[in-house]
Amino acid sequence: MLKKIFAPGNDSFLTSFGLLILRVWLGLSLLHHGWGKLSNFNDMSSKFPDPLGVGHTMSLAFVVFAEVVCAILLALGLVTRFAALVTSINVGVAFFAVHKAALSGEHSGELAFIYLAGFVAVFFAGAGRISLDKAVFGGGAKAPPSK
């Protein structure tokens, strides 16, 4: 079951290279956002938005998990679909609940919307062959037997 979910598909090298670039780019840029939240966790926890009603501290903890832990997993290509799902939920909540789906204006959620597109794409495409998922879970096409 895990192999089926996390194993990369039968991608060409260029597709896998493109997914590598996308994963690393999105993962490291999201990590930049999360690192600030992690570093200032105590100061932010009492006033962080609570769009799901689970409490300010729990909301911030979920965001830090998504933006630090899952961002690193995404960049490494390890349990990539899980990491992409968590980050998609994170930026989806930010875009729809916190920014009220605004793509312009003072409280624009445009950046969250762009991240959402990238994370959803990685969720469906998977990590590609150049990933730790490939090393851990295998997958992909087997070479045909030589005659």
HELIX and SHEET records of a PDB file:
HELIX    1   1 LEU A    2  PHE A    6  1                                   5    
HELIX    2   2 PHE A   13  SER A   39  1                                  27    
HELIX    3   3 PHE A   41  MET A   44  1                                   4    
HELIX    4   4 HIS A   56  VAL A   64  1                                   9    
HELIX    5   5 PHE A   65  CYS A   70  3                                   6    
HELIX    6   6 ALA A   71  LEU A   76  1                                   6    
HELIX    7   7 THR A   80  VAL A   93  1                                  14    
HELIX    8   8 ALA A   94  VAL A   98  3                                   5    
HELIX    9   9 GLU A  110  ALA A  125  1                                  16    
HELIX   10  10 LEU A  132  PHE A  137  1                                   6    
END                                                                             
